[in-house]
Amino acid sequence: MRTVTIDPITRIEGHLRVEIQVEDGMIVGARCSGALYRGLEEILRGRHPLDAQRITTRICGVCPLAHSTAAALCLDDVLGISPPRNGQLLRNLIYGANFLHNHILHFYHLALPDYLPADALPGALSPGTDEDRRFSREEARKLADHYLQALDMRRKAQELVALFGGKMPHDMSIVPGGVTYRPDPGDVAAFRFRLKEIVDFIRGVYIPDLLLLARRYPDYFELGGVGKLLTFGCFPLDGDRLFPAGAVLDGEPEPLDPAEIREHTARSWYRGNGAQHPREEEAEPDPDKAEAYSWIKAPRYRGEACEVGPAARAAIALVRGPGGFREAAGELLTEAETGPERLSSTMGRHLARGMEALFIARAMEGWLAELDPAAPVAVAFTLPREARGQGLTDAPRGALGHWVEVAGGVIARYQVIAPTTWNASPRDEKGTPGPIERALQGTRVSGDGLLEAGRIVRSFDPCLACAIQ
Ligand code: NFE
């Protein structure tokens, strides 16, 4: 048996160490480790509750809107308020732009180089290997052109965030009770113009490229599966969510029960085994814990290590989501010659990202058309001195939760469980591997496993800045 260590794994956000054991051409064991403790939850203790929203957006520069949104939902819950419809539309438009940026970034700039020949991209951008490259020269040249075009699309998506959010990263608009921005007709026109270009790009370039990748690498629908899925849903509007919440533990979608979440720390550098609900969690760092191998905790839902992200959202939305999603997603799955049972796989995750990118962009066009420059965008509130709240949303990478306890008018406890905390989690006290560890185990590999492991791990789009707080 050979142990191969990838440390750090490149083309993801942050520092993730992945160790695989390879025996007789198969990955027989895997360990994911997050090596950097951050302490954001500790920084929040004793601060004014409204600071939570401004500080937690700084958790990450890739998905700051995810934390801004989760913190706003958490404080809305503390205050017992929800934004007026205009405020909800604006929150969704700002957050939607962050999703579009993320998915274009992930497909073209983080994942695609794993499949392009070494000479398709200029030196430093190239993965530097020609192993298992299946695109023709012409296809590779076209994809490399799209790699550059995608940079421009990302700029436009970031401009969308800045138009209504004030700036990118770390918006200044989303606040408890709504947003601080009133729709200005000039900004709305600028937003519409850019959004149309992004929709055209997703439909005319991203989706065809995605289908080409799926056709060249159909075996990756069989690699990197997890099977157990969880989503908190996202984009709330008048009590419904564009993507509904739910879980798949035994093959059938079931409703979400947030009381069933626990964070385990048996193999993480914190005292004890954890297994607490984030509402009551006390996690004291213990860097000398001998049996631990990661700063990432191990969140579990009903005791299960669940994959979160686009595959989970699509699996639930295909059953409980809006008709428009079910139809479009069904068509794309047929074109890719696969089915919903293959969403939790390396290629399934890419496909699910593409299908939701187009659906979210179209939903944004509808929300934009509904904005009313004269209608209120926020509601006023008075902060209680004692309260608890939770803010659950999906981020681009999956289920994101913020939990707060306010005591004596200040934050007594603030807990964050981010998507990559779920996906890149280590084992728990029962020895259950985290989703990425599970996805790697049992994979047939051609050589030392580096190629397959890189493709599988990147399909989760890990972000270590978010994973450890
Ligand atoms: Ni730092 Fe994030 C997303 C969140 S991932 S990118 O999407 O929350 O753990």
Residues whose N, C-alpha, C, O or C-beta is under 5 A from the ligand:
A	BS01	NFE	C60 V62 C63 A66 A395 P396 R397 G398 L400 A418 P419 T420 T421 C463 A465 C466 A467
